[in-house]
């Protein structure tokens, strides 16, 4: 099987690792909540929201609107808080479905892009929300940061959340 670009494999590896963790927790494990008020399901919704942001970026749409929080402040913490508030009422099953459906949409989009497409700068995809003209980093940096690198970050946090929860029982 041929793939359109070189980001598919690391995304799939990270996705598989994250899903193995989720599957090992079972449905009840998605409700385990940490001291910060975030449950495992909230981490999944958060990851999905940032994948929607990436999808919006690649489609030339407003990224916060793509995440469902168009009025949120641009600061990452403010966006994260708005996403959490928007989705906190989701059941674990709804959160998991949102997480997986969003990922499927992103992967379909990424499957249409070549490595050359992914080397284009952010501003190519976001002409109405441009970054500094000297910032020529390729959009693949945003792909990595909102997929496999993001999964790794949250795998660590979810594992810690579950460990802390087990220790307090």
N, C-alpha and C positions, 0 to 999 in steps of 0.2 A: 504494500500500500504506500502510495506517495503522499506526502504532506505538503501543504502550500508554503510552509515556513519553518524556521528552527525554534519557534517558541512553543509549538504544540507539545513536544516531548517533555520539557521541564514542567509545563503546566499540568500535563496528565500525571506525571510522577507525584507532584505535590498534591494534586487533587485526590489521587489514590491513597496517599498517606493520610490526608485529612479525613477522607471517608472511612478508612479503616478504623481510625480513632472514633469517629461518630458511631459507626456500626458496633464497636466494642462497648460503647456506653449504653446502647439500647435506648428505646423511647423514653424511659424514665430518666435516664442520664442527661437528656437534653434540658431537663428542668433544674439540674444542679446549679445552684446560684452561689456566687462568690460574695465576699465582703463588700465589693464595690456595687453590688446590686445586679451585676450582669450574670445571666444564666448562660449555659452552653448555647442554648438556642439564640441568644442575643448575639453571640459571636458569629453564628452562621448568618444571621440577617445582616450583620455589619459587613461581613465579607461579600455577601450578595450585593449590598448597596454600593460598595466600592467597585464591584464588577459592573454594575449598571453605570457608574460614573465613567469607567473605562469605555464601555459601549457608547455612551454619549459622546465622549471625546472622539472616538473613531468615526462617529457618524456626524460630527460637526454640530452636535446639539449642546445646549447648556447642561453642564455636568451635574449641577445640583438639582436641576429639574429632572434629569434622568434618574436621579436617586430618590425622587419624590419629595425633596425638601428645597423647593425653589427659593424660598425666602430666607434660608439659613445664611448666617454670616459665613464669610469665606474661610475663616480659621478652621483647621481640621477638627479641633476639639468641639467647636460649635456644630459643625456638620455631624460629627459622631453623636453628639447629644440629641440633635434633631432627628437623626435616623432612629436612635434608640426610642425616643418618645413616640415616633410614628408607628413603630412595629412592636412595642413592648407587650401589647395585648394579644399578639399572635400565639396560638397554641404551639407546642413543640412540632406537631405534624405540619401545621401551616408554615412554620419557620423553615422546616426541612424542605418542604415542597418549593417554597420561594427560593431557597438556596440552590436547589438542584435545577429548577427551571431557568433561573437567571444564568447559571453557569452554562447551560445548554445554549442559550441565546448568544452568549459571548463567544462560545466555541464555534458556533456557526459563522459568526462575523469574522473571527480570526482565521477561519478556514478559507476565507475569500481573499486574504491579504498575502502578498509575497514578502520575502525577506526585504526586498527593495522598498516596498510600501512601509514596512516597519522601521526602516532607516530614515524615513522622512521626519522632519522636526515636528514638534507639538503644534507650532503655529500653522503648519500645513493643514492640519485637521481642525484647528480652532481659530479660523480667521477673525471671528467676532469676539474672541476672548484671548487675545494674544498675550504671550509672555514677553519678557524683555527680548528685543530683537537680537541680542547677542547670545541668547540661550538657544543654541542649535542642537540640544540633546535630541536624540532620536526618540520617537514615540515608543519604541521597544522598551525604553527605560520605565515608562508608565505601565506597560504591559507586565513587566517583571514585578514591579512594585505593588500592583493590584491583583496579582495572581500568585505564582509560586512563592515569592518572597513574603507576601501577606499570609499565605497559608502557613508557612513555617512559623511566623511570628505568633499566630493564633493557636497553632498546635501546642506550642510551649505554654501559652496562657491557659488553654483548656486543660492540659495535663496538670498544671499547677492548681487550677481551680478544683479539679477532681481530687487531687492529692490532699489539698487543704480541707475539702469537704469530708473526706474519709477520716482524716485525723481528728476532726471535731465530733465524730460520732461516738 
